[in-house]
Amino acid sequence: MKHLLTLSALLICLAGVAVAAQDASAYGQPQGWHGVLSVDDQSQFDRDYAKWVEATRKNDRDDISENARKMQDIMTHYNIPVSVSFDQIASNGAAATSAPGAYGGYNWTQRL
């Protein structure tokens, strides 16, 4: 009886750990970072991300650094790890690099 009780407790603990680890990262945040930021912060992050993408395209290192710092400040406020890429947080994400008309109307898909 004692062994059965110990085994049951162990299985319950293992099941709890498996369920908890399924949808959370090491920081307890969901893997998809959309919806984590407030509406205002998400809007600001999206603006900074668009500027960062444009500065990266132009190879403007000062603007790249400035916009990256602003986005990292927002990420720090929400305990988002630095290993998370900016496009995983931005609403427009990867679409900013491939959407027709991205970069102020310039269509990169036609150029490529």
Buried (B, 14 or more C-beta within 10 A) or exposed (E): EEEEEEEEEEEEEEEEEEEEEEEEBEEEBEEEBEEBBEEEBBEBBBBBBBBBBBBBBEEBEEBBEBBBEBBBEBBEEBEBEEEBEBBBBBBBBEEBBEEEEBBEEEEBEEEE
